[in-house]
């Protein structure tokens, strides 16, 4: 099993030109979870390839990043609105790799990645949104959450850290919190990197078998894997409860790294295109000024 | 004046191979301000080219970034120590451009850029190191300060926001603060981007004359320019007072963007090389584990 890696398997049936913009936009749009659509996670593909070979997906992401770069510069110059990209997934679905591949090459001055681990110290002494709120983006910035407040209705639910009555009322808190962010100028977009249980096994085994990667593996990773169905249910409910028009969830097939990264790039790009940030007007009275 | 731009003027006398590593290291080492060396800023070059053409400097920075990327990944994996790069300069010396050019391409998950503007709200209700301390890097991260606590002995002194007795005692606060950071695992390195008054005029004029760039210009920029000698004195004193073996200042010639960026890349790289971060050991007991 460990010698098979999805991205090495090119399929070979995707030669030729990229799918047209509109077809791709439609395919990406289908990843969105419409409010009230009653998502069944098991029916969503983990291996979608968007009709692209690995090489085509890489090429498309390169183009997309260049465009995101332009839009990010405008967002930063405009300094009026911001974007929050939430990334959630099961272990080994590729949160770190997605963030690295989609955002590397942008100006780091306008990007802030926050990784949320189990809360400790003062974090644990406040409501669960307290530390998250502090990491929300400044005007002009793109913030990325590697895990997020959603863990408080995911791992916290699955491991029964709080009673059901406590985690269940959190869906409303989260909707209201994200509504606040949206109303005040932060566009929220959320991606769930949807990996299959088999692909997770392959990736775990790869980490274990590669001396360079073994340090990334923790025996505890297998405990979470044993709770796979419980986690999938928790994700399904969380997504259904909190995918709104203003702060939508996208379920992104994540068995192929290249297509996963490409798709997340498309989602971020489309979000920025809709915002259409503008370079600000210069100060008045600067015509003909000579610097001496 | 506005039609001349240093980086377009290639000199033409630098064809051939790059200066050898050792010569470059020596040249970069000379930018460091040794404690007790009584720096005279006016004697430091603003137009040093390190014996490199623009193209050579760009090529070298590309190499350096690739190496910084490797070292950053190890620092992040090690998750034990951190680096703080402080960037200070007169307006238009290129703080933003340096940060963008040196750090773009690294994994944004391990980089955090903080821009310090005039303090407001709760920031202004605390000591001047309070907000700065909050932005210091987590273990495994590289933090970059675009302006910093040094403004509290620079603009604050020049514009006489506080009496001399107040800003003067801050040098000791800053030395002690940076000592704390160093002792607790954060390596501090500070760069002053040293631009000439003429080059600043050229760059301001360029911003004014280019409709795409004019929004970056503020009439207030000319007020600071009028205080050029006072700012240079304040920089000179601040650097002399706070360049230590553990938290050194480097005075980087900044009239040429490409050589300036190259030099800052070298300084960051050398800092990381000295730290020599290591991939952590894997957990014990993982030999032969099979994922099912």
Contacts between the chains, C-beta under 8 A, distances in Angstrom:
chain1	res1	chain2	res2	distance
A	77	B	215	6.8
A	96	B	109	6.7
A	99	B	107	7.9
A	99	B	108	7.1
A	99	B	109	5.5
A	100	B	107	4.9
A	100	B	108	7.6
A	100	B	109	6.5
A	103	B	108	4.7
A	104	B	105	6.1
A	104	B	106	7.1
A	104	B	107	6.1
A	104	B	108	6.5
A	105	B	104	6.1
A	105	B	105	6.0
A	106	B	104	7.0
A	106	B	108	6.9
A	107	B	99	7.9
A	107	B	100	4.9
A	107	B	104	6.0
A	108	B	99	7.1
A	108	B	100	7.7
A	108	B	103	4.7
A	108	B	104	6.5
A	108	B	106	6.8
A	108	B	108	5.3
A	108	B	111	4.6
A	108	B	113	5.3
A	108	B	144	7.6
A	109	B	96	6.7
A	109	B	99	5.5
A	109	B	100	6.5
A	109	B	113	4.3
A	109	B	115	7.0
A	109	B	144	7.9
A	109	B	146	6.8
A	111	B	108	4.6
A	112	B	112	6.6
A	113	B	108	5.3
A	113	B	109	4.3
A	115	B	109	7.0
A	144	B	108	7.6
A	144	B	109	7.9
A	146	B	109	6.7
A	201	B	291	4.6
A	201	B	292	7.2
A	204	B	291	4.3
A	205	B	290	7.1
A	205	B	291	4.8
A	208	B	286	5.9
A	208	B	289	5.5
A	208	B	291	7.0
A	211	B	282	7.9
A	212	B	279	7.3
A	214	B	282	3.8
A	214	B	286	6.1
A	215	B	77	6.8
A	215	B	279	5.8
A	215	B	280	4.8
A	215	B	281	6.5
A	215	B	282	4.6
A	217	B	282	6.7
A	217	B	283	7.1
A	217	B	286	6.3
A	218	B	283	6.1
A	219	B	283	6.1
A	219	B	285	6.9
A	219	B	286	7.1
A	219	B	289	7.9
A	222	B	291	7.1
A	225	B	291	7.5
A	279	B	212	7.4
A	279	B	215	5.8
A	280	B	215	4.8
A	281	B	215	6.5
A	282	B	211	7.9
A	282	B	214	3.9
A	282	B	215	4.6
A	282	B	217	6.7
A	283	B	215	8.0
A	283	B	217	7.1
A	283	B	218	6.0
A	283	B	219	6.1
A	285	B	219	6.9
A	286	B	208	5.9
A	286	B	214	6.1
A	286	B	217	6.3
A	286	B	219	7.1
A	289	B	208	5.5
A	289	B	219	7.9
A	290	B	205	7.1
A	291	B	201	4.6
A	291	B	204	4.3
A	291	B	205	4.8
A	291	B	208	7.0
A	291	B	222	7.1
A	291	B	225	7.4
A	292	B	201	7.1
